[in-house]
Amino acid sequence: MPRYRPHVAARPSWRCRICGAAWPCSPARLALLGEYREDRVALLIHLGTLLCEATADLTAGRDGATPQGLAERFIMWARAR
């Protein structure tokens, strides 16, 4: 049986090391929601910290990342509905 490999970000590109998608990819989002299922505020604080790190990495490069686009990618999906 294949061993589960966590979908984590490769820095400074912030692409998933497993699937290559923009991180947090769908499997990473599901894992984060499961890990923080009892504490959505802690999840948002964690994602906010990662957003700050990603903003520093990605807006310094030439990949066209904007702070607003990164906020959508890192935070908006995790807000309570």
NULUMDO-859126 format. One record per residue: residue number from 1; x, y, z of N, C-alpha, C in turn. Coordinates in steps of 0.1 Angstrom, whole numbers. Layout:
N
NUM:X:Y:Z:X:Y:Z:X:Y:Z
...
***
This chain:
81
1:8:-12:0:0:0:0:9:12:0
2:6:22:-9:14:34:-9:13:42:4
3:24:48:8:25:56:20:20:70:16
4:12:76:25:7:90:23:19:100:24
5:20:108:15:30:119:15:23:132:16
6:26:140:26:19:153:28:22:163:16
7:12:170:13:13:180:2:18:193:9
8:31:196:8:37:207:14:43:217:4
9:45:229:8:50:239:-2:65:238:-4
10:69:240:-16:83:241:-19:86:256:-20
11:95:261:-13:99:275:-13:111:278:-21
12:112:288:-28:104:300:-28:92:300:-38
13:90:290:-45:80:290:-55:66:288:-50
14:64:283:-38:51:280:-32:43:271:-41
15:49:261:-47:42:251:-54:43:238:-46
16:33:230:-47:32:217:-39:44:208:-43
17:51:202:-34:62:193:-37:57:180:-42
18:44:176:-40:39:164:-45:32:165:-58
19:23:175:-60:15:175:-72:19:187:-81
20:27:196:-76:31:208:-84:21:219:-85
21:9:218:-79:-1:228:-80:3:240:-71
22:-3:251:-73:-1:263:-64:-5:259:-50
23:4:261:-40:1:257:-27:-6:268:-19
24:-16:266:-11:-21:252:-7:-30:246:-18
25:-26:235:-23:-34:227:-33:-46:221:-26
26:-55:215:-33:-67:209:-27:-64:198:-16
27:-54:189:-19:-51:180:-8:-46:186:5
28:-38:197:3:-32:204:14:-44:211:22
29:-53:217:14:-64:224:21:-73:214:29
30:-75:203:23:-83:192:31:-76:188:43
31:-63:186:42:-55:182:54:-55:193:64
32:-54:205:60:-54:217:70:-67:218:76
33:-78:217:69:-91:217:75:-93:206:85
34:-88:194:82:-89:183:92:-81:186:104
35:-69:191:102:-60:193:113:-65:204:122
36:-71:214:117:-76:225:125:-91:225:126
37:-98:214:125:-113:213:124:-119:218:137
38:-112:218:148:-117:223:161:-114:238:163
39:-105:244:155:-100:257:158:-98:265:145
40:-109:270:139:-107:277:126:-99:290:128
41:-100:297:139:-92:309:142:-77:305:141
42:-73:294:147:-59:290:146:-54:287:132
43:-63:281:124:-60:279:110:-58:292:103
44:-67:301:105:-65:314:98:-52:322:102
45:-49:320:115:-36:326:120:-24:320:113
46:-25:306:112:-14:299:106:-13:303:91
47:-24:303:84:-24:307:70:-20:321:68
48:-23:330:77:-19:344:76:-4:345:77
49:2:337:86:17:337:87:23:332:74
50:18:321:69:23:316:56:21:326:45
51:10:333:45:7:343:35:18:354:35
52:22:359:47:32:369:48:45:364:42
53:49:351:45:61:345:40:60:344:25
54:49:339:20:47:337:5:47:351:-2
55:41:361:4:41:374:-2:55:379:-4
56:64:378:6:78:382:5:85:374:-6
57:82:361:-7:89:353:-17:84:356:-31
58:71:356:-33:65:357:-46:64:370:-52
59:62:381:-44:61:394:-50:75:400:-54
60:85:394:-48:99:398:-51:103:392:-65
61:97:381:-69:100:374:-81:93:380:-93
62:93:372:-104:87:377:-117:75:368:-120
63:69:362:-111:58:353:-114:44:360:-115
64:44:373:-112:32:381:-114:22:380:-102
65:27:374:-91:18:373:-79:15:387:-73
66:3:389:-69:-1:401:-63:-5:398:-48
67:-4:408:-39:-9:405:-26:-24:401:-25
68:-32:407:-33:-46:403:-33:-48:389:-38
69:-41:385:-49:-42:372:-54:-37:361:-44
70:-27:365:-37:-21:356:-26:-31:355:-15
71:-38:366:-11:-48:365:0:-59:355:-4
72:-63:356:-17:-74:347:-22:-69:333:-20
73:-57:330:-24:-51:317:-25:-49:311:-11
74:-44:319:-1:-40:314:12:-51:315:22
75:-60:325:22:-69:328:33:-83:326:30
76:-88:331:19:-102:332:16:-109:319:16
77:-103:308:11:-109:295:11:-112:290:25
78:-105:294:35:-106:288:48:-115:296:57
79:-121:307:53:-130:314:61:-143:306:63
80:-149:308:74:-162:301:78:-172:305:68
81:-181:296:64:-191:299:54:-205:299:61
***
